[in-house]
Amino acid sequence: MDVKSEAAGNKIATHTARKQKGSSRHHKRSQNLKRQNQCSAHNKRFKTSRQFCHHEAVNIRDVTYLCPICQNGFSTVNRLRKHVNIHEKYRCGECGRYCQSSSHLARHGQSHSGTRPFECTVCNKRFTLSTNLTRHSVIHGSVKPYSCRLCNKAFTQSCHLQRHMCVHTGSKPHRCPHCGRTFSEPHHLRRHVRIHTGEKPAKCLLCDRAFTTSETLTMHMRVHTSDKPYKCSMCNKSFSQSSNLHSHEIHVHSSRKPYYCPYCGKLFKLIRDLKNHVYIHTCAKRFSCRHCSDCFTFRHQLKRHLFNSHNEGTCFTCQICQKKFLGHSDLKLHLIRHGDVKPYACDECSKRFYTVQELKNHLESHLDVRRFGCGLCGRPYKCKRSVLLHFPKCADSLGFTSE
């Protein structure tokens, strides 16, 4: 009996020692993790290394090691290497996008399947993830619990308030390694970096066009589906983008023109229209071709140049005559002419036209109003095209050169 009790006692002692040793190892490991995820500069501790790395990138100014994938900054090479391994491990096989975890990769994979099982009960908008539906549902509510202590502006989510605070602080900790431009949000930097790298991970499965962001791809898909979810409350006209609806409401249903040109006094309804107009006076050519020395005032001019001169860029092809167009709207206008139907008739004469704009331009010929004038000799014209045709001849006669 003594032998049995002694053996049992030894077994209990061995188990207790192992348990103490295991708990000691666990304690040491947890203490090491705490030390690893502790910021000595701000005396803060973080639950995960990801939270700590984000804190370092935002608050510590002497960060020198930048992740080439997500542009987060790290204080040591080892931290950067461990971080990059996470990207390599969870990479999407469809589009090559890097994810932070296996669950993140699984959620991202649903975007390629095209299924959207979660539907909003208010506006019937569908989502691939339940978290996206939950985030969207807040829009329909009137409660905004997160308010800015500086300007009292309220937000539905805390992350929106955090982004808003950058407006007051002016903090832009995320720097582009190519041009040095800084951003307040890491995803803004990731989107900007693709301008330098030319990366377009979001690909359309119907026409092989590629885009830098999934949001741009979503808007592009409405070209194929003819989906127009944004409806005007005044005339019930529908639009594929919310920005187009906003422009329509101002251009068509509003008469206010609060923006004026400081050079010629012309009034505009939208600030972006004024900005585009001012470039005509300043002759600023912001967009340069990477293949030659040509420069352009507007982005669409550069795109057309790249397509016509360097065969670069995607296009839309007419299935009837195989003619190519840069924009889907240009293709739609072209297809109308194949139908040989001119629904818009002039009340003054017997002429008919394919589009409303063509009819408007024609109606000016019946009016004795000359709204356009030559900037060199002051001669008035009824239409802008006449001024453009007159201007080179006028410049030559007055001794001006095109340089």
WOCORCOR-V346872 format. One record per helix or strand of 3 or more residues. SS is the DSSP state (H for helix, E for strand). FROM is the first residue (numbers start at 1). LEN is the number of residues. If there is no record, write none. Layout:
# WOCORCOR-V346872
{{SS:FROM:LEN} {SS:FROM:LEN}}
This chain:
# WOCORCOR-V346872
{{H:2:35} {H:49:11} {H:77:13} {H:102:12} {H:130:11} {H:158:12} {H:186:12} {H:214:12} {H:242:12} {H:271:12} {H:299:12} {H:328:12} {H:356:11} {H:384:14}}
